[in-house]
Amino acid sequence: MVFSSFSPAWLQYYPFSLGEWILKFEEYLDGVQQVLLVEPSFPIPSKSRNHHNFLPIGLLKIAGYLREKGMTVHLERYDPS
């Protein structure tokens, strides 16, 4: 993987560098076979009636990354009712 030198502002307060954080995340995932990603419940504006069927792009990117690692990923929508 190639990472740019860009670092988000919040990362300066984190005790690890971005590369160290990624390595720790991969160590954390070691041995995980199945992952459940849940879309949070948030209001959809009425003018966005065509977009309520789509999952957030961030969850899809995480799911793609985890599938590349050989994990089974389940995407669900949170329904408070």
C-alpha positions as CSV (number, residue, x, y, z in Angstrom):
1,M,0.0,0.0,0.0
2,V,1.2,3.5,-0.7
3,F,0.2,6.3,1.6
4,S,0.6,10.0,0.9
5,S,2.3,12.4,3.4
6,F,-1.1,14.0,4.1
7,S,-2.1,13.5,7.8
8,P,-5.4,14.5,9.1
9,A,-5.4,17.2,11.9
10,W,-6.7,14.7,14.5
11,L,-3.7,12.4,13.9
12,Q,-1.3,14.8,15.6
13,Y,-2.9,14.0,18.9
14,Y,-2.8,10.2,18.4
15,P,0.2,8.5,20.0
16,F,1.2,6.5,16.8
17,S,2.2,7.6,13.4
18,L,-0.2,6.7,10.5
19,G,1.9,3.7,9.5
20,E,2.1,2.4,13.1
21,W,-1.7,2.8,13.4
22,I,-2.3,0.8,10.2
23,L,0.0,-2.0,11.4
24,K,-1.8,-2.1,14.8
25,F,-5.1,-2.3,13.0
26,E,-3.9,-5.2,10.9
27,E,-2.7,-7.0,14.0
28,Y,-6.1,-6.4,15.6
29,L,-7.8,-8.0,12.6
30,D,-5.5,-11.0,12.6
31,G,-7.7,-14.1,13.0
32,V,-10.9,-12.3,12.2
33,Q,-13.0,-14.2,9.7
34,Q,-16.4,-12.4,9.7
35,V,-17.1,-8.7,10.1
36,L,-20.5,-6.9,10.6
37,L,-20.6,-3.3,9.4
38,V,-23.7,-1.4,10.4
39,E,-24.9,1.8,8.8
40,P,-26.0,4.3,11.5
41,S,-29.5,5.6,11.5
42,F,-29.5,9.2,10.3
43,P,-32.2,11.3,8.7
44,I,-32.3,11.5,4.9
45,P,-33.5,14.8,3.5
46,S,-36.7,14.6,1.5
47,K,-35.0,15.9,-1.6
48,S,-32.6,12.9,-1.5
49,R,-35.4,10.4,-2.2
50,N,-33.2,8.6,-4.8
51,H,-30.3,8.1,-2.4
52,H,-31.9,6.3,0.5
53,N,-31.1,2.9,-1.0
54,F,-27.3,3.4,-1.1
55,L,-24.9,2.6,1.7
56,P,-22.3,5.2,2.7
57,I,-19.1,5.1,0.6
58,G,-16.9,4.9,3.7
59,L,-18.5,1.6,4.8
60,L,-18.2,0.3,1.2
61,K,-14.5,1.1,1.2
62,I,-13.9,-0.6,4.5
63,A,-15.8,-3.6,3.3
64,G,-13.7,-3.8,0.1
65,Y,-10.5,-3.6,2.1
66,L,-11.6,-6.3,4.5
67,R,-12.8,-8.5,1.6
68,E,-9.3,-8.2,0.0
69,K,-8.0,-9.6,3.3
70,G,-10.2,-12.7,2.8
71,M,-12.9,-11.8,5.4
72,T,-16.6,-12.3,5.0
73,V,-18.3,-8.9,5.4
74,H,-22.0,-8.3,6.1
75,L,-23.4,-4.8,5.6
76,E,-26.6,-3.9,7.5
77,R,-28.7,-0.9,8.1
78,Y,-29.5,0.0,11.7
79,D,-33.3,0.1,12.2
80,P,-34.3,1.5,15.6
81,S,-37.9,0.3,15.3
